[in-house]
Amino acid sequence: MKRSELTEFAVEEEGFKLKICRATNGSLTTMGGASSHGSPVSEAGPVPTGASRAGTVAPNSGTTAEEPGLTYIKSPMVGTFYRASSPENKPFVDTDSKVIDSTVVCIIEAMKIMNEIQSETKGTIVEILAENGQPVEYGQRLFKVRI
C-alpha cells in the first residue's frame, strides 16, 4: 500500500467484506465483516509497517527455545505459495541457499496479485516447509532458517 500510495482498500464478495486502511503513521489496520451466512470472519488489529515482508509478521519469528540458532520466514498473508516466478524459472531459494534481509524467497498470490516475500533475516535456508502451488495461511511457517 505504501509503494502505491494507497490509504484504503476494500473488497466485498458474496457477503464477505475486507477493508484495509493505512494510518498516517504508515501502519496498516485490517477489518473483516461477517458473511451473510453467519460465518465468523476474523478481525485483526494493526499490522506492523513492512508487513509485506515475512520476517516482521509474527512476534515469534525470532529464535525459539526449542531450536536455538533457527528462525522461520512466515507468511504475511493468506494465498497460494510459489517458489519461483513461473513454472519454467528456477526457485528463488533452495535448501542451503544463503539469504539476507532483502532476499526474495517466494511469491504468495492473493486476490490475483503476486506478492514477493522477502527474508528479512540473514542466514541459510535449512528446510522448505510449504509445497509449491499450495494454499498457505497467515503466519504459517514457510522456511526454516539457520541464523
LUMGUNU-848896 format. One record per residue: residue number from 1; residue in one letter; x, y, z of N, C-alpha, C in turn. Coordinates in steps of 0.2 Angstrom, whole numbers, plus 5000, padded with zeros to 4 digits. Layout:
N
num	residu	n.u	n.v	n.w	ca.u	ca.v	ca.w	c.u	c.v	c.w
NUM	a	X	Y	Z	X	Y	Z	X	Y	Z
...
END
This chain:
147
num	residu	n.u	n.v	n.w	ca.u	ca.v	ca.w	c.u	c.v	c.w
1	m	5004	4994	5000	5000	5000	5000	5004	5006	5000
2	k	5010	5006	5004	5014	5012	5004	5017	5013	4997
3	r	5020	5008	4994	5023	5009	4987	5018	5012	4982
4	s	5011	5010	4983	5006	5013	4978	5003	5019	4981
5	e	5005	5021	4986	5002	5027	4990	4994	5027	4991
6	l	4992	5020	4992	4985	5019	4994	4984	5020	5001
7	t	4979	5023	5003	4977	5024	5010	4972	5019	5013
8	e	4968	5017	5008	4962	5012	5010	4961	5008	5004
9	f	4959	5001	5006	4957	4996	5001	4952	4992	5004
10	a	4946	4991	5000	4941	4987	5002	4938	4983	4997
11	v	4936	4977	4999	4933	4972	4994	4927	4968	4997
12	e	4922	4967	4993	4916	4964	4996	4914	4959	4991
13	e	4913	4952	4993	4912	4947	4988	4907	4942	4992
14	e	4901	4941	4989	4896	4936	4992	4896	4937	5000
15	g	4895	4943	5002	4894	4943	5009	4900	4944	5014
16	f	4906	4943	5011	4912	4944	5014	4915	4951	5013
17	k	4917	4954	5018	4920	4961	5017	4927	4961	5020
18	l	4931	4965	5017	4938	4966	5019	4940	4973	5018
19	k	4942	4976	5023	4944	4983	5022	4951	4984	5026
20	i	4956	4987	5022	4962	4988	5024	4964	4996	5024
21	c	4965	4999	5029	4967	5006	5030	4974	5007	5032
22	r	4977	5012	5029	4984	5014	5031	4983	5020	5035
23	a	4985	5020	5041	4985	5026	5045	4991	5031	5043
24	t	4991	5037	5045	4996	5042	5043	5003	5040	5046
25	n	5003	5036	5051	5010	5034	5053	5013	5028	5049
26	g	5009	5026	5044	5012	5020	5040	5010	5014	5042
27	s	5006	5013	5048	5004	5006	5050	4998	5004	5046
28	l	4996	4998	5046	4990	4995	5042	4985	4993	5047
29	t	4979	4993	5046	4974	4991	5050	4969	4987	5046
30	t	4968	4981	5048	4963	4976	5044	4957	4975	5047
31	m	4951	4976	5044	4945	4974	5047	4941	4970	5043
32	g	4938	4964	5046	4934	4960	5042	4927	4960	5045
33	g	4922	4959	5040	4915	4959	5042	4912	4952	5042
34	a	4907	4950	5045	4904	4944	5045	4900	4943	5038
35	s	4900	4936	5036	4897	4935	5030	4890	4934	5031
36	s	4886	4934	5025	4879	4934	5025	4876	4927	5028
37	h	4881	4922	5028	4879	4915	5030	4880	4915	5038
38	g	4882	4920	5041	4883	4920	5048	4890	4917	5050
39	s	4894	4915	5045	4901	4913	5047	4905	4918	5050
40	p	4909	4917	5055	4913	4922	5058	4919	4923	5053
41	v	4921	4930	5053	4927	4932	5050	4931	4935	5055
42	s	4938	4933	5054	4942	4935	5059	4944	4943	5058
43	e	4945	4946	5064	4947	4953	5064	4954	4954	5066
44	a	4958	4958	5063	4965	4959	5065	4966	4966	5067
45	g	4970	4967	5071	4972	4974	5073	4977	4977	5069
46	p	4981	4982	5071	4986	4985	5067	4992	4979	5065
47	v	4994	4980	5059	4999	4976	5057	5005	4980	5056
48	p	5011	4977	5058	5017	4982	5058	5019	4984	5051
49	t	5022	4990	5051	5024	4993	5045	5029	4988	5042
50	g	5029	4987	5035	5033	4982	5032	5030	4975	5032
51	a	5024	4974	5033	5021	4968	5034	5021	4964	5027
52	s	5023	4967	5022	5023	4963	5016	5029	4959	5016
53	r	5033	4959	5021	5039	4955	5022	5038	4950	5027
54	a	5040	4944	5026	5038	4939	5031	5041	4939	5038
55	g	5047	4942	5038	5051	4942	5044	5048	4946	5050
56	t	5043	4951	5048	5041	4955	5053	5034	4954	5055
57	v	5031	4949	5052	5024	4947	5053	5022	4945	5060
58	a	5026	4939	5062	5024	4936	5068	5029	4938	5074
59	p	5026	4939	5080	5030	4941	5085	5035	4935	5087
60	n	5034	4929	5086	5038	4923	5087	5043	4921	5081
61	s	5044	4926	5077	5048	4924	5071	5056	4924	5073
62	g	5058	4926	5079	5065	4925	5081	5066	4918	5083
63	t	5072	4918	5086	5075	4911	5088	5070	4908	5094
64	t	5068	4902	5093	5064	4899	5098	5068	4895	5103
65	a	5065	4894	5109	5069	4890	5114	5070	4883	5112
66	e	5065	4880	5108	5066	4873	5107	5071	4872	5101
67	e	5073	4877	5097	5078	4876	5092	5082	4882	5091
68	p	5087	4883	5096	5092	4888	5096	5095	4889	5089
69	g	5096	4895	5087	5100	4896	5081	5096	4896	5075
70	l	5089	4895	5076	5085	4894	5070	5079	4899	5070
71	t	5077	4902	5065	5071	4906	5064	5067	4904	5058
72	y	5061	4907	5058	5057	4905	5052	5055	4911	5048
73	i	5054	4910	5042	5051	4915	5037	5043	4913	5037
74	k	5039	4917	5039	5032	4916	5039	5028	4920	5034
75	s	5022	4917	5033	5018	4920	5028	5014	4926	5031
76	p	5015	4932	5027	5012	4938	5030	5004	4938	5027
77	m	5002	4933	5024	4995	4934	5021	4993	4927	5019
78	v	4986	4926	5018	4983	4920	5015	4984	4920	5008
79	g	4986	4915	5005	4986	4915	4997	4989	4908	4995
80	t	4992	4908	4989	4995	4902	4986	5002	4903	4986
81	f	5006	4899	4988	5013	4899	4989	5017	4897	4982
82	y	5021	4900	4980	5025	4899	4974	5033	4900	4975
83	r	5037	4895	4974	5044	4895	4975	5047	4899	4969
84	a	5044	4900	4963	5048	4903	4958	5043	4908	4954
85	s	5045	4912	4950	5041	4917	4947	5037	4914	4942
86	s	5039	4909	4939	5035	4905	4934	5037	4898	4934
87	p	5033	4893	4931	5035	4886	4932	5042	4884	4928
88	e	5043	4889	4923	5050	4887	4919	5056	4890	4923
89	n	5055	4895	4928	5061	4898	4931	5063	4893	4937
90	k	5069	4895	4939	5072	4891	4945	5069	4894	4951
91	p	5068	4890	4957	5065	4893	4963	5070	4899	4965
92	f	5067	4904	4969	5070	4909	4972	5076	4907	4976
93	v	5074	4902	4981	5079	4899	4985	5078	4891	4986
94	d	5083	4888	4988	5083	4881	4989	5086	4879	4996
95	t	5086	4873	4998	5089	4871	5004	5097	4873	5003
96	d	5100	4876	5008	5107	4878	5009	5108	4885	5005
97	s	5103	4888	5003	5104	4895	5000	5105	4900	5005
98	k	5110	4904	5004	5111	4910	5009	5106	4915	5007
99	v	5103	4918	5013	5099	4924	5012	5101	4930	5016
100	i	5099	4936	5014	5100	4942	5018	5093	4945	5019
101	d	5093	4950	5022	5086	4953	5024	5082	4955	5018
102	s	5085	4956	5012	5081	4959	5007	5080	4953	5001
103	t	5082	4947	5003	5082	4942	4998	5074	4940	4997
104	v	5072	4939	4990	5065	4937	4989	5066	4929	4989
105	v	5061	4926	4993	5062	4919	4994	5056	4915	4991
106	c	5050	4919	4990	5045	4916	4986	5040	4921	4984
107	i	5034	4919	4981	5029	4923	4979	5023	4920	4983
108	i	5018	4924	4985	5012	4922	4988	5007	4926	4983
109	e	5002	4922	4980	4997	4925	4976	4991	4926	4980
110	a	4988	4932	4981	4982	4934	4984	4978	4938	4980
111	m	4972	4936	4979	4967	4940	4975	4970	4942	4968
112	k	4973	4938	4965	4976	4938	4958	4982	4943	4958
113	i	4985	4945	4964	4991	4949	4965	4997	4945	4967
114	m	5002	4945	4963	5008	4942	4965	5013	4946	4970
115	n	5013	4943	4976	5017	4947	4982	5024	4944	4983
116	e	5029	4947	4982	5036	4945	4983	5037	4945	4990
117	i	5039	4939	4993	5040	4939	5000	5048	4939	5002
118	q	5050	4943	5006	5057	4944	5007	5059	4941	5014
119	s	5065	4939	5014	5068	4935	5020	5067	4939	5027
120	e	5070	4945	5026	5071	4950	5032	5075	4947	5038
121	t	5079	4941	5036	5084	4939	5041	5090	4936	5037
122	k	5095	4936	5040	5101	4934	5037	5103	4927	5040
123	g	5104	4922	5035	5106	4915	5037	5106	4911	5031
124	t	5105	4904	5032	5105	4899	5027	5098	4895	5028
125	i	5095	4894	5022	5089	4890	5022	5090	4883	5024
126	v	5087	4880	5029	5088	4874	5031	5083	4869	5028
127	e	5076	4872	5028	5071	4867	5026	5065	4872	5023
128	i	5062	4869	5018	5057	4872	5014	5050	4869	5017
129	l	5046	4873	5020	5041	4870	5024	5034	4870	5020
130	a	5034	4873	5015	5027	4874	5011	5028	4871	5004
131	e	5023	4868	5002	5023	4865	4995	5021	4870	4989
132	n	5025	4870	4984	5024	4874	4978	5017	4873	4976
133	g	5013	4879	4975	5006	4879	4972	5001	4877	4977
134	q	5003	4877	4983	4998	4875	4989	4996	4881	4993
135	p	4990	4881	4995	4987	4887	4999	4991	4888	5006
136	v	4993	4894	5008	4996	4895	5014	4991	4900	5018
137	e	4992	4899	5025	4988	4904	5030	4993	4909	5032
138	y	4990	4914	5035	4993	4920	5038	4997	4917	5044
139	g	5004	4919	5044	5008	4916	5050	5011	4909	5049
140	q	5009	4906	5044	5011	4899	5043	5019	4899	5041
141	r	5023	4895	5044	5030	4894	5043	5031	4892	5036
142	l	5035	4896	5032	5037	4894	5025	5044	4891	5024
143	f	5049	4894	5028	5055	4892	5028	5059	4892	5034
144	k	5063	4887	5036	5067	4887	5042	5074	4889	5040
145	v	5076	4894	5044	5082	4897	5043	5087	4897	5048
146	r	5093	4894	5047	5099	4894	5052	5102	4901	5052
147	i	5102	4905	5058	5104	4911	5058	5112	4911	5061
END
